[in-house]
Amino acid sequence: MDGKHIAPPRTVGFWGTALFPLNGMIGAGIFALPAVLVAAVGNFAPWMMLVGGVLFLPLALCYAWMSARFEHSGGSVLYGEAAFGRFVGFQAGWARYVSAIVTAAANMHVMVAYLAVVFPGLDGPVAAPVAVAVGLAIITAINLYGMRASVGTLGVMTAIKLVPLAALVVSAFFAGGELGAVALPEFSQVETVILLTFYAFIGFEGVIEAAGEFKNPKRDVPLSIVTMVSGVTLIYMAVIWAFILIGPEFAGENNALAGSAEAAMGQIGSLAIVIAASFSIGANNFASGVAQPRLMYGMARRGMLPSWFAYVHPRFLTPFNAILFYGVAAILFGLWEGFTVLAVAGTLIRLVTYIVTSCALPVLEHREGRIVPLHLACVIFAVGSSLFIASQTALQAWLVLGGILVVGAVLYFLAARQQPDYALDEG
């Protein structure tokens, strides 16, 4: 069977779908942010996280409403193309893909650094990059084998990172600490901390890029986005609450959450948190390693990239070439010390795709004859917040983004204009 004329099957149900936004949001941040928030706003920190979740929800809703319109893989590529044309759709996908590859390399370096606490042999000029390459190769191999194997592995990694956090929260009931009076922080403090809480939710959008392999994407993707943004907000609040009860004196220290776990559960608790942190970063990377090749596959299906990237393995039924290319590229970036220059633009690129996706919603609704007022209000808030966060970004990130878009424009106009495999109005 010709791999260019078959499509990956839809094998993932709701709970498998939900693993993608959950792991996109919960990476390394949850092990560092509680101490930072407590140091900044004291006992108001859990409520500050709730404020951040509420303020982030309009953007999540924009994605939920847009994802309910499409059933193929590609995410912002499809949204940008449907609303603003093929060039915008291509640039949204190209920039997102480039940033994802270098971010995968950066995240794997962080994971290896966490594991080096337990296995000191990984901390070395040769051992560290080799471990990064091996880690990325394992992700690629599992991903090549099939979506079921990928989702199953992601589920196991999710459990490994959440169980120690749950144990920390439970141990807080027996810590004997007190929350004390909650004092509202000064406005200047709130404005600064909101930036931190916003970053805690970045990454939820990876779920839209693999929608073509979900059983019921128009239902499950929107539901998983809203459910997981709400759930992650509660998880953060619970962990911060536990941190305050067990030992806020660890605020400001490196591995502050591990220090709290040791105070509550002994050395085993501290070790469990370190392992959970490494698996949390790994699961975040794994989810990206599953979703991003589907983004490139979707672009190839839309005729924006060579059809080579649309090849589906006849046995494993995975977008084989797209996955292999992503894995090899990530490994090469992981071995190149200069890749961090590109990684600085990763967050800014996400913000650009946030704006494209949000603005696409009223454009499509206008063409249909009616813009929903609630949708428009969420779009205005989502675009405004994204622009505010983008304004805080360093000049270097903007220059890198500009370079990526210029390269993308050259590739777009040099590429052969292939016909898409399906029409956007088919979903």
PyMOL commands that set and color helices and strands:
alter all, ss='L'
color gray80, all
select helices_A, chain A and resi 3-5+14-25+29-31+33-67+76-84+86-118+120-122+127-145+147-172+187-201+204-213+217-246+248-250+256-265+267-301+307-310+320-335+337-343+346-368+373-391+395-414+424-426
alter helices_A, ss='H'
color red, helices_A
deselect
rebuild
show_as cartoon
